Amino acid sequence: MKNDLRQAASEARLRAYAPYSSFRVGAALLTTSGAVISGCNVENLSFGLTVCAERVCVGKAIAQGEKAFQALAIIADTETPVVPCGACRQVLAEFAPSLMIISWTLGGKSQEFSLAELLPLPKQGILEVPCGTWARQ
Ligand SMILES: [Zn+2]
């Protein structure tokens, strides 16, 4: 399973659109139905519009009707395995707060994480009614 995910992430990495940073990242999500959905980073001249490989995977998965995930593979050309950025952690936690994440370097180093340890309490306090709001109405 891990090798299939790594391979899918690796192939997606080669399709990354990264003309500004040349930092290519590939990712692959394994859904609970067994589907593997890959993605790569997509940069933009307006840097803030860049989308990470992990969020591309989530968007593709949702569009394909998949929203239950069991593992995510990531691969990049770094010295140490990369971890998802904060924005991606929050997006992943929407669907799988305890997602297993396996990250590889091109050189073959790997490291495993639980999303729960990378982003504890992802939903606490969000969308709660602020204290006292009802009393003022
Ligand atoms: Zn990200």
Backbone and ligand atoms as CSV (ligand in chain L), in Angstrom:
chain,resi,resn,atom,element,x,y,z
A,1,MET,N,N,0.834,-1.201,0.000
A,1,MET,CA,C,0.000,0.000,0.000
A,1,MET,C,C,0.869,1.252,0.000
A,2,LYS,N,N,1.857,1.278,0.903
A,2,LYS,CA,C,2.701,2.477,1.002
A,2,LYS,C,C,3.494,2.718,-0.279
A,3,ASN,N,N,3.970,1.642,-0.892
A,3,ASN,CA,C,4.734,1.817,-2.127
A,3,ASN,C,C,3.865,2.304,-3.271
A,4,ASP,N,N,2.609,1.823,-3.333
A,4,ASP,CA,C,1.694,2.298,-4.375
A,4,ASP,C,C,1.409,3.789,-4.198
A,5,LEU,N,N,1.210,4.181,-2.952
A,5,LEU,CA,C,0.944,5.602,-2.678
A,5,LEU,C,C,2.168,6.454,-3.012
A,6,ARG,N,N,3.336,5.955,-2.610
A,6,ARG,CA,C,4.572,6.688,-2.899
A,6,ARG,C,C,4.744,6.849,-4.412
A,7,GLN,N,N,4.468,5.786,-5.160
A,7,GLN,CA,C,4.618,5.836,-6.608
A,7,GLN,C,C,3.651,6.852,-7.223
A,8,ALA,N,N,2.404,6.848,-6.755
A,8,ALA,CA,C,1.405,7.790,-7.284
A,8,ALA,C,C,1.813,9.230,-6.969
A,9,ALA,N,N,2.308,9.452,-5.755
A,9,ALA,CA,C,2.759,10.803,-5.374
A,9,ALA,C,C,3.966,11.217,-6.204
A,10,SER,N,N,4.843,10.281,-6.424
A,10,SER,CA,C,6.058,10.566,-7.183
A,10,SER,C,C,5.735,10.946,-8.631
A,11,GLU,N,N,4.801,10.227,-9.223
A,11,GLU,CA,C,4.401,10.542,-10.604
A,11,GLU,C,C,3.702,11.898,-10.667
A,12,ALA,N,N,2.865,12.184,-9.679
A,12,ALA,CA,C,2.178,13.477,-9.650
A,12,ALA,C,C,3.184,14.617,-9.491
A,13,ARG,N,N,4.213,14.383,-8.689
A,13,ARG,CA,C,5.245,15.408,-8.473
A,13,ARG,C,C,5.854,15.873,-9.793
A,14,LEU,N,N,6.008,14.960,-10.711
A,14,LEU,CA,C,6.609,15.309,-12.001
A,14,LEU,C,C,5.710,16.248,-12.813
A,15,ARG,N,N,4.426,16.280,-12.474
A,15,ARG,CA,C,3.480,17.162,-13.180
A,15,ARG,C,C,3.263,18.493,-12.451
A,16,ALA,N,N,3.990,18.711,-11.364
A,16,ALA,CA,C,3.824,19.954,-10.610
A,16,ALA,C,C,4.038,21.170,-11.508
A,17,TYR,N,N,3.261,22.209,-11.232
A,17,TYR,CA,C,3.454,23.484,-11.936
A,17,TYR,C,C,4.160,24.401,-10.943
A,18,ALA,N,N,5.473,24.469,-11.055
A,18,ALA,CA,C,6.265,25.210,-10.074
A,18,ALA,C,C,7.345,26.053,-10.759
A,19,PRO,N,N,6.925,26.935,-11.685
A,19,PRO,CA,C,7.920,27.710,-12.429
A,19,PRO,C,C,8.615,28.777,-11.589
A,20,TYR,N,N,8.054,29.144,-10.442
A,20,TYR,CA,C,8.627,30.236,-9.648
A,20,TYR,C,C,9.582,29.729,-8.576
A,21,SER,N,N,9.225,28.631,-7.925
A,21,SER,CA,C,10.086,28.111,-6.854
A,21,SER,C,C,10.892,26.890,-7.290
A,22,SER,N,N,10.445,26.221,-8.323
A,22,SER,CA,C,11.014,24.930,-8.742
A,22,SER,C,C,10.906,23.872,-7.645
A,23,PHE,N,N,10.088,24.143,-6.653
A,23,PHE,CA,C,9.879,23.188,-5.558
A,23,PHE,C,C,8.669,22.336,-5.909
A,24,ARG,N,N,8.952,21.151,-6.410
A,24,ARG,CA,C,7.882,20.258,-6.861
A,24,ARG,C,C,7.487,19.311,-5.733
A,25,VAL,N,N,6.188,19.224,-5.502
A,25,VAL,CA,C,5.661,18.339,-4.466
A,25,VAL,C,C,4.579,17.459,-5.086
A,26,GLY,N,N,4.607,16.195,-4.738
A,26,GLY,CA,C,3.559,15.271,-5.158
A,26,GLY,C,C,2.889,14.700,-3.932
A,27,ALA,N,N,1.618,14.386,-4.063
A,27,ALA,CA,C,0.887,13.801,-2.947
A,27,ALA,C,C,-0.110,12.788,-3.505
A,28,ALA,N,N,-0.505,11.858,-2.663
A,28,ALA,CA,C,-1.519,10.871,-3.060
A,28,ALA,C,C,-2.332,10.494,-1.835
A,29,LEU,N,N,-3.635,10.567,-2.007
A,29,LEU,CA,C,-4.579,10.220,-0.941
A,29,LEU,C,C,-5.112,8.823,-1.189
A,30,LEU,N,N,-5.150,8.010,-0.145
A,30,LEU,CA,C,-5.805,6.709,-0.217
A,30,LEU,C,C,-7.150,6.857,0.464
A,31,THR,N,N,-8.218,6.585,-0.274
A,31,THR,CA,C,-9.550,6.708,0.310
A,31,THR,C,C,-9.931,5.389,0.980
A,32,THR,N,N,-10.961,5.430,1.807
A,32,THR,CA,C,-11.398,4.198,2.472
A,32,THR,C,C,-12.003,3.205,1.475
A,33,SER,N,N,-12.370,3.691,0.289
A,33,SER,CA,C,-12.887,2.769,-0.736
A,33,SER,C,C,-11.753,2.144,-1.536
A,34,GLY,N,N,-10.513,2.571,-1.253
A,34,GLY,CA,C,-9.361,1.989,-1.938
A,34,GLY,C,C,-8.865,2.793,-3.125
A,35,ALA,N,N,-9.519,3.902,-3.427
A,35,ALA,CA,C,-9.068,4.735,-4.546
A,35,ALA,C,C,-7.818,5.513,-4.149
A,36,VAL,N,N,-6.945,5.724,-5.114
A,36,VAL,CA,C,-5.750,6.545,-4.909
A,36,VAL,C,C,-5.908,7.785,-5.769
A,37,ILE,N,N,-5.860,8.938,-5.113
A,37,ILE,CA,C,-6.082,10.206,-5.808
A,37,ILE,C,C,-4.853,11.072,-5.618
A,38,SER,N,N,-4.183,11.375,-6.713
A,38,SER,CA,C,-2.912,12.096,-6.614
A,38,SER,C,C,-3.072,13.564,-6.943
A,39,GLY,N,N,-2.089,14.342,-6.531
A,39,GLY,CA,C,-2.097,15.771,-6.806
A,39,GLY,C,C,-0.685,16.339,-6.750
A,40,CYS,N,N,-0.534,17.520,-7.294
A,40,CYS,CA,C,0.761,18.195,-7.271
A,40,CYS,C,C,0.517,19.668,-6.960
A,41,ASN,N,N,1.563,20.358,-6.562
A,41,ASN,CA,C,1.394,21.773,-6.286
A,41,ASN,C,C,1.207,22.549,-7.591
A,42,VAL,N,N,0.415,23.620,-7.494
A,42,VAL,CA,C,0.112,24.470,-8.643
A,42,VAL,C,C,0.406,25.901,-8.223
A,43,GLU,N,N,1.527,26.426,-8.690
A,43,GLU,CA,C,1.908,27.790,-8.314
A,43,GLU,C,C,1.199,28.817,-9.189
A,44,ASN,N,N,1.260,30.069,-8.724
A,44,ASN,CA,C,0.673,31.172,-9.468
A,44,ASN,C,C,1.570,32.383,-9.317
A,45,LEU,N,N,1.591,33.212,-10.334
A,45,LEU,CA,C,2.392,34.440,-10.299
A,45,LEU,C,C,2.033,35.279,-9.075
A,46,SER,N,N,0.761,35.283,-8.725
A,46,SER,CA,C,0.326,35.900,-7.476
A,46,SER,C,C,0.476,34.813,-6.408
A,47,PHE,N,N,1.625,34.824,-5.722
A,47,PHE,CA,C,2.045,33.681,-4.908
A,47,PHE,C,C,0.994,33.158,-3.942
A,48,GLY,N,N,0.174,34.053,-3.391
A,48,GLY,CA,C,-0.818,33.633,-2.421
A,48,GLY,C,C,-1.888,32.719,-2.995
A,49,LEU,N,N,-1.960,32.659,-4.304
A,49,LEU,CA,C,-2.953,31.799,-4.947
A,49,LEU,C,C,-2.437,30.396,-5.206
A,50,THR,N,N,-1.172,30.164,-4.884
A,50,THR,CA,C,-0.592,28.834,-5.058
A,50,THR,C,C,-1.361,27.809,-4.225
A,51,VAL,N,N,-1.571,26.637,-4.799
A,51,VAL,CA,C,-2.273,25.559,-4.096
A,51,VAL,C,C,-1.300,24.405,-3.903
A,52,CYS,N,N,-1.260,23.897,-2.698
A,52,CYS,CA,C,-0.369,22.782,-2.360
A,52,CYS,C,C,-0.902,21.465,-2.936
A,53,ALA,N,N,-0.006,20.529,-3.098
A,53,ALA,CA,C,-0.361,19.207,-3.628
A,53,ALA,C,C,-1.428,18.526,-2.774
A,54,GLU,N,N,-1.339,18.698,-1.460
A,54,GLU,CA,C,-2.283,18.031,-0.566
A,54,GLU,C,C,-3.709,18.536,-0.800
A,55,ARG,N,N,-3.857,19.854,-0.960
A,55,ARG,CA,C,-5.195,20.393,-1.167
A,55,ARG,C,C,-5.718,20.080,-2.564
A,56,VAL,N,N,-4.828,19.936,-3.537
A,56,VAL,CA,C,-5.264,19.494,-4.869
A,56,VAL,C,C,-5.860,18.092,-4.759
A,57,CYS,N,N,-5.218,17.234,-3.976
A,57,CYS,CA,C,-5.752,15.864,-3.766
A,57,CYS,C,C,-7.152,15.920,-3.160
A,58,VAL,N,N,-7.327,16.742,-2.146
A,58,VAL,CA,C,-8.633,16.818,-1.475
A,58,VAL,C,C,-9.693,17.311,-2.459
A,59,GLY,N,N,-9.381,18.327,-3.221
A,59,GLY,CA,C,-10.345,18.852,-4.189
A,59,GLY,C,C,-10.725,17.810,-5.240
A,60,LYS,N,N,-9.728,17.099,-5.742
A,60,LYS,CA,C,-10.004,16.050,-6.724
A,60,LYS,C,C,-10.864,14.949,-6.107
A,61,ALA,N,N,-10.539,14.581,-4.876
A,61,ALA,CA,C,-11.279,13.507,-4.205
A,61,ALA,C,C,-12.748,13.884,-4.038
A,62,ILE,N,N,-12.984,15.092,-3.559
A,62,ILE,CA,C,-14.372,15.529,-3.349
A,62,ILE,C,C,-15.118,15.547,-4.683
A,63,ALA,N,N,-14.460,16.035,-5.715
A,63,ALA,CA,C,-15.100,16.092,-7.040
A,63,ALA,C,C,-15.424,14.699,-7.566
A,64,GLN,N,N,-14.683,13.709,-7.099
A,64,GLN,CA,C,-14.927,12.325,-7.537
A,64,GLN,C,C,-15.872,11.580,-6.592
A,65,GLY,N,N,-16.407,12.288,-5.607
A,65,GLY,CA,C,-17.351,11.668,-4.687
A,65,GLY,C,C,-16.711,10.940,-3.520
A,66,GLU,N,N,-15.418,11.149,-3.298
A,66,GLU,CA,C,-14.703,10.488,-2.199
A,66,GLU,C,C,-14.452,11.513,-1.098
A,67,LYS,N,N,-14.845,11.177,0.125
A,67,LYS,CA,C,-14.555,12.102,1.217
A,67,LYS,C,C,-14.136,11.404,2.507
A,68,ALA,N,N,-13.810,10.127,2.410
A,68,ALA,CA,C,-13.302,9.383,3.562
A,68,ALA,C,C,-11.891,8.906,3.215
A,69,PHE,N,N,-10.921,9.417,3.953
A,69,PHE,CA,C,-9.519,9.162,3.613
A,69,PHE,C,C,-8.831,8.359,4.707
A,70,GLN,N,N,-7.929,7.453,4.296
A,70,GLN,CA,C,-7.204,6.679,5.303
A,70,GLN,C,C,-5.716,6.979,5.350
A,71,ALA,N,N,-5.132,7.467,4.277
A,71,ALA,CA,C,-3.694,7.773,4.314
A,71,ALA,C,C,-3.357,8.788,3.234
A,72,LEU,N,N,-2.296,9.524,3.502
A,72,LEU,CA,C,-1.792,10.509,2.540
A,72,LEU,C,C,-0.293,10.305,2.395
A,73,ALA,N,N,0.168,10.234,1.166
A,73,ALA,CA,C,1.606,10.179,0.899
A,73,ALA,C,C,2.044,11.507,0.305
A,74,ILE,N,N,3.235,11.929,0.686
A,74,ILE,CA,C,3.801,13.179,0.157
A,74,ILE,C,C,5.245,12.888,-0.242
A,75,ILE,N,N,5.695,13.509,-1.324
A,75,ILE,CA,C,7.102,13.352,-1.693
A,75,ILE,C,C,7.629,14.670,-2.240
A,76,ALA,N,N,8.847,14.999,-1.826
A,76,ALA,CA,C,9.488,16.236,-2.285
A,76,ALA,C,C,10.996,16.033,-2.262
A,77,ASP,N,N,11.693,16.900,-2.967
A,77,ASP,CA,C,13.153,16.833,-3.039
A,77,ASP,C,C,13.747,17.674,-1.917
A,78,THR,N,N,13.738,17.108,-0.722
A,78,THR,CA,C,14.215,17.809,0.469
A,78,THR,C,C,15.162,16.897,1.247
A,79,GLU,N,N,15.875,17.482,2.204
A,79,GLU,CA,C,16.767,16.682,3.043
A,79,GLU,C,C,15.977,15.827,4.026
A,80,THR,N,N,14.914,16.423,4.564
A,80,THR,CA,C,14.064,15.698,5.501
A,80,THR,C,C,12.637,15.678,4.943
A,81,PRO,N,N,11.858,14.666,5.282
A,81,PRO,CA,C,10.487,14.597,4.759
A,81,PRO,C,C,9.681,15.844,5.136
A,82,VAL,N,N,8.932,16.373,4.183
A,82,VAL,CA,C,8.114,17.555,4.443
A,82,VAL,C,C,6.815,17.161,5.144
A,83,VAL,N,N,6.223,18.106,5.807
A,83,VAL,CA,C,4.907,17.913,6.413
A,83,VAL,C,C,3.953,18.914,5.774
A,84,PRO,N,N,2.662,18.620,5.771
A,84,PRO,CA,C,1.698,19.567,5.188
A,84,PRO,C,C,1.747,20.916,5.923
A,85,CYS,N,N,1.520,22.001,5.190
A,85,CYS,CA,C,1.468,23.328,5.799
A,85,CYS,C,C,0.204,23.433,6.666
A,86,GLY,N,N,0.091,24.478,7.418
A,86,GLY,CA,C,-1.049,24.655,8.310
A,86,GLY,C,C,-2.381,24.663,7.586
A,87,ALA,N,N,-2.427,25.322,6.428
A,87,ALA,CA,C,-3.687,25.381,5.678
A,87,ALA,C,C,-4.106,23.979,5.237
A,88,CYS,N,N,-3.161,23.216,4.753
A,88,CYS,CA,C,-3.485,21.850,4.312
A,88,CYS,C,C,-3.893,20.979,5.494
A,89,ARG,N,N,-3.246,21.158,6.633
A,89,ARG,CA,C,-3.627,20.378,7.815
A,89,ARG,C,C,-5.095,20.626,8.158
A,90,GLN,N,N,-5.504,21.887,8.124
A,90,GLN,CA,C,-6.890,22.214,8.471
A,90,GLN,C,C,-7.858,21.634,7.440
A,91,VAL,N,N,-7.512,21.707,6.168
A,91,VAL,CA,C,-8.383,21.162,5.112
A,91,VAL,C,C,-8.474,19.641,5.227
A,92,LEU,N,N,-7.358,18.988,5.481
A,92,LEU,CA,C,-7.372,17.529,5.643
A,92,LEU,C,C,-8.186,17.125,6.866
A,93,ALA,N,N,-8.066,17.911,7.946
A,93,ALA,CA,C,-8.772,17.584,9.197
A,93,ALA,C,C,-10.284,17.690,9.055
A,94,GLU,N,N,-10.742,18.445,8.071
A,94,GLU,CA,C,-12.183,18.534,7.813
A,94,GLU,C,C,-12.765,17.143,7.545
A,95,PHE,N,N,-11.963,16.299,6.907
A,95,PHE,CA,C,-12.448,14.986,6.485
A,95,PHE,C,C,-11.854,13.829,7.271
A,96,ALA,N,N,-10.609,13.979,7.735
A,96,ALA,CA,C,-9.927,12.862,8.404
A,96,ALA,C,C,-8.980,13.393,9.474
A,97,PRO,N,N,-9.509,13.761,10.646
A,97,PRO,CA,C,-8.675,14.385,11.686
A,97,PRO,C,C,-7.515,13.520,12.176
A,98,SER,N,N,-7.618,12.205,11.994
A,98,SER,CA,C,-6.537,11.311,12.439
A,98,SER,C,C,-5.816,10.660,11.255
A,99,LEU,N,N,-5.849,11.318,10.125
A,99,LEU,CA,C,-5.251,10.775,8.904
A,99,LEU,C,C,-3.793,10.370,9.116
A,100,MET,N,N,-3.414,9.212,8.572
A,100,MET,CA,C,-2.011,8.809,8.577
A,100,MET,C,C,-1.312,9.505,7.412
A,101,ILE,N,N,-0.174,10.102,7.695
A,101,ILE,CA,C,0.581,10.817,6.670
A,101,ILE,C,C,1.974,10.204,6.594
A,102,ILE,N,N,2.359,9.819,5.395
A,102,ILE,CA,C,3.691,9.260,5.182
A,102,ILE,C,C,4.398,10.172,4.188
A,103,SER,N,N,5.537,10.686,4.595
A,103,SER,CA,C,6.253,11.629,3.752
A,103,SER,C,C,7.627,11.075,3.391
A,104,TRP,N,N,7.982,11.197,2.127
A,104,TRP,CA,C,9.270,10.713,1.639
A,104,TRP,C,C,10.095,11.853,1.042
A,105,THR,N,N,11.398,11.668,1.087
A,105,THR,CA,C,12.288,12.505,0.296
A,105,THR,C,C,12.596,11.729,-0.978
A,106,LEU,N,N,13.088,12.432,-1.983
A,106,LEU,CA,C,13.465,11.718,-3.204
A,106,LEU,C,C,14.575,10.727,-2.913
A,107,GLY,N,N,15.383,11.034,-1.903
A,107,GLY,CA,C,16.488,10.163,-1.539
A,107,GLY,C,C,16.066,8.903,-0.805
A,108,GLY,N,N,14.782,8.805,-0.458
A,108,GLY,CA,C,14.292,7.580,0.157
A,108,GLY,C,C,14.037,7.634,1.652
A,109,LYS,N,N,14.351,8.767,2.301
A,109,LYS,CA,C,14.009,8.885,3.724
A,109,LYS,C,C,12.498,9.006,3.855
A,110,SER,N,N,11.957,8.417,4.891
A,110,SER,CA,C,10.524,8.569,5.113
A,110,SER,C,C,10.226,8.775,6.584
A,111,GLN,N,N,9.077,9.355,6.832
A,111,GLN,CA,C,8.632,9.619,8.199
A,111,GLN,C,C,7.113,9.565,8.205
A,112,GLU,N,N,6.562,9.000,9.268
A,112,GLU,CA,C,5.110,8.902,9.382
A,112,GLU,C,C,4.591,9.812,10.486
A,113,PHE,N,N,3.432,10.354,10.249
A,113,PHE,CA,C,2.799,11.261,11.205
A,113,PHE,C,C,1.322,10.921,11.286
A,114,SER,N,N,0.704,11.332,12.381
A,114,SER,CA,C,-0.753,11.332,12.453
A,114,SER,C,C,-1.156,12.798,12.338
A,115,LEU,N,N,-2.176,13.067,11.539
A,115,LEU,CA,C,-2.640,14.450,11.430
A,115,LEU,C,C,-3.046,14.982,12.799
A,116,ALA,N,N,-3.542,14.096,13.655
A,116,ALA,CA,C,-3.960,14.525,14.998
A,116,ALA,C,C,-2.788,15.096,15.802
A,117,GLU,N,N,-1.572,14.594,15.555
A,117,GLU,CA,C,-0.427,15.152,16.277
A,117,GLU,C,C,0.085,16.430,15.612
A,118,LEU,N,N,-0.114,16.543,14.304
A,118,LEU,CA,C,0.327,17.757,13.596
A,118,LEU,C,C,-0.652,18.913,13.796
A,119,LEU,N,N,-1.932,18.575,14.008
A,119,LEU,CA,C,-2.959,19.605,14.195
A,119,LEU,C,C,-3.965,19.137,15.245
A,120,PRO,N,N,-3.607,19.295,16.514
A,120,PRO,CA,C,-4.573,18.913,17.556
A,120,PRO,C,C,-5.729,19.917,17.618
A,121,LEU,N,N,-6.881,19.452,18.013
A,121,LEU,CA,C,-8.070,20.293,18.209
A,121,LEU,C,C,-8.432,21.123,16.968
A,122,PRO,N,N,-8.536,20.503,15.801
A,122,PRO,CA,C,-8.767,21.276,14.570
A,122,PRO,C,C,-10.118,21.979,14.483
A,123,LYS,N,N,-11.082,21.531,15.297
A,123,LYS,CA,C,-12.416,22.122,15.172
A,123,LYS,C,C,-12.872,22.857,16.427
A,124,GLN,N,N,-12.053,22.820,17.465
A,124,GLN,CA,C,-12.491,23.412,18.735
A,124,GLN,C,C,-12.704,24.914,18.616
A,125,GLY,N,N,-13.875,25.355,18.965
A,125,GLY,CA,C,-14.172,26.781,18.999
A,125,GLY,C,C,-14.605,27.367,17.675
A,126,ILE,N,N,-14.412,26.653,16.581
A,126,ILE,CA,C,-14.761,27.186,15.269
A,126,ILE,C,C,-16.276,27.112,15.082
A,127,LEU,N,N,-16.862,28.180,14.649
A,127,LEU,CA,C,-18.294,28.326,14.396
A,127,LEU,C,C,-19.138,28.279,15.656
A,128,GLU,N,N,-18.495,28.358,16.823
A,128,GLU,CA,C,-19.292,28.474,18.044
A,128,GLU,C,C,-19.846,29.887,18.128
A,129,VAL,N,N,-20.991,30.023,18.735
A,129,VAL,CA,C,-21.568,31.346,18.931
A,129,VAL,C,C,-20.731,32.049,20.003
A,130,PRO,N,N,-20.249,33.247,19.709
A,130,PRO,CA,C,-19.445,33.953,20.706
A,130,PRO,C,C,-20.215,34.140,22.011
A,131,CYS,N,N,-19.515,34.031,23.140
A,131,CYS,CA,C,-20.149,34.169,24.450
A,131,CYS,C,C,-20.886,35.496,24.540
A,132,GLY,N,N,-22.137,35.470,24.990
A,132,GLY,CA,C,-22.883,36.701,25.198
A,132,GLY,C,C,-23.627,37.185,23.972
A,133,THR,N,N,-23.427,36.573,22.817
A,133,THR,CA,C,-24.086,37.030,21.604
A,133,THR,C,C,-25.592,37.010,21.735
A,134,TRP,N,N,-26.125,35.936,22.320
A,134,TRP,CA,C,-27.574,35.805,22.404
A,134,TRP,C,C,-28.165,36.847,23.340
A,135,ALA,N,N,-27.446,37.175,24.393
A,135,ALA,CA,C,-27.965,38.130,25.396
A,135,ALA,C,C,-28.138,39.509,24.782
A,136,ARG,N,N,-27.334,39.876,23.784
A,136,ARG,CA,C,-27.414,41.221,23.218
A,136,ARG,C,C,-28.522,41.349,22.177
A,137,GLN,N,N,-29.070,40.241,21.724
A,137,GLN,CA,C,-30.069,40.342,20.651
A,137,GLN,C,C,-31.428,40.742,21.180
L,1,ZN,ZN,ZN,-0.186,23.173,2.095
